[in-house]
Amino acid sequence: MARMIEGRWEGDWRPTDEDGDGAFLRKDSVFRDTLPPTRPEPGRYHLFAAWTCPWAHRALLARTLKGLEDVIDVHFANTLGDHSWEFEDPSMSPHGDRWLYELYLRADPAYTGRVTVPVLWDARDGRIVNNESSEILAMLDRLPSDAPSLRPADLLPEIEAWSARMYGALNNGVYRAGFATTQEAYDDAVVGVFDMLDQLEAHLEGRDWLVGDRPTEADVRLFVTAFRFDAAYHSLFRCNLRRYADHPNLLAHLERMLALPGVADTCDLHAMRAGYASVRAINPTGIVPIGPHPLPGVSGSPRRSPAPQRGR
Ligand SMILES: N[C@@H](CCC(=O)N[C@@H](CS)C(=O)NCC(=O)O)C(=O)O
């Protein structure tokens, strides 16, 4: 197991903590505070993300689609090493940290738990506001912005119903398939993944967006898994009954999302694929698969993280 126990880093990094029956169980996030729904002080709040991570991608997309780039700084920790996520250049981090666990320690010197992205960091008060992507997404959506809400009140019940279904069967379902250590756990997860894709493909017949006539949180949640599916989950997570691209309505939805202003800039196909391929528990040689080809508007070759804006 690799996580913090009362402020100490324990063990080498592994993707899961064993629970005994071969099934992958995702732990609950620990920091669960909220931002006030007012315009944030520039330079105060920082989002720590990784190109690989679909959960961090949710938060990045909320920041982009709500036009919050000027008020929420972003930093990328690109490699998941033996001591948690590592910043390629420690000056990327507002406090000069090399490892993400150091940021967790700043927030809580006796922290116990996994060290995950995304993290919404308050640089003024030196604390983690929240490290649960669904809550970060919702609180960014409440900040003042000219962009429409991703969670409009009249559509919220439908958005949340899709979100709950997609989370269990698809967003986390691919992880349950990929990190399963028994045939039964894998079979159970992978059937659910493709059943969900079938339901979504049917639902998107004649529709542009999952709920209503504009992109919402439901589309964001689908997109972060869709973007990774053929490049990572199909091969490395053995979700290979069909390709995502074999579903015409789902593929059109993926392309529609990628065409929204700023969305392609939140995607790095190469870094994402390399990130999954570096997880030795599922890919002992670390070899990075070649395909699939780049998606429209998305770079398929390595690129550098954008220069960070320094906080206090
Ligand atoms: N429930 C969390 C999950 C976040 C999560 O699991 N992030 C992964 C990257 S995709 C991570 O940082 N894993 C490191 C670890 O578990 O040690 C959320 O949605 O924010």
PDBQT file of the ligand as one rigid body, heavy atoms in Angstrom, charges set to zero:
ROOT
HETATM    1  N1  LIG A 401     -12.599  10.397  -5.685  1.00  0.00    +0.000 N 
HETATM    2  C1  LIG A 401     -11.471  11.102  -6.189  1.00  0.00    +0.000 C 
HETATM    3  C2  LIG A 401     -10.540  10.154  -6.919  1.00  0.00    +0.000 C 
HETATM    4  C3  LIG A 401      -9.282  10.811  -7.385  1.00  0.00    +0.000 C 
HETATM    5  C4  LIG A 401      -8.221   9.777  -7.821  1.00  0.00    +0.000 C 
HETATM    6  O1  LIG A 401      -8.343   8.576  -7.550  1.00  0.00    +0.000 OA
HETATM    7  N2  LIG A 401      -7.166  10.253  -8.513  1.00  0.00    +0.000 N 
HETATM    8  C5  LIG A 401      -6.107   9.353  -8.939  1.00  0.00    +0.000 C 
HETATM    9  C6  LIG A 401      -5.591   9.716 -10.303  1.00  0.00    +0.000 C 
HETATM   10  S1  LIG A 401      -6.701   9.312 -11.582  1.00  0.00    +0.000 SA
HETATM   11  C7  LIG A 401      -4.916   9.475  -8.014  1.00  0.00    +0.000 C 
HETATM   12  O2  LIG A 401      -4.440  10.575  -7.757  1.00  0.00    +0.000 OA
HETATM   13  N3  LIG A 401      -4.421   8.342  -7.556  1.00  0.00    +0.000 N 
HETATM   14  C8  LIG A 401      -3.249   8.255  -6.733  1.00  0.00    +0.000 C 
HETATM   15  C9  LIG A 401      -3.431   7.217  -5.656  1.00  0.00    +0.000 C 
HETATM   16  O3  LIG A 401      -4.530   6.686  -5.497  1.00  0.00    +0.000 OA
HETATM   17  O4  LIG A 401      -2.445   6.950  -4.957  1.00  0.00    +0.000 OA
HETATM   18  C10 LIG A 401     -11.974  12.213  -7.075  1.00  0.00    +0.000 C 
HETATM   19  O5  LIG A 401     -12.864  11.971  -7.897  1.00  0.00    +0.000 OA
HETATM   20  O6  LIG A 401     -11.494  13.324  -6.958  1.00  0.00    +0.000 OA
ENDROOT
TORSDOF 0
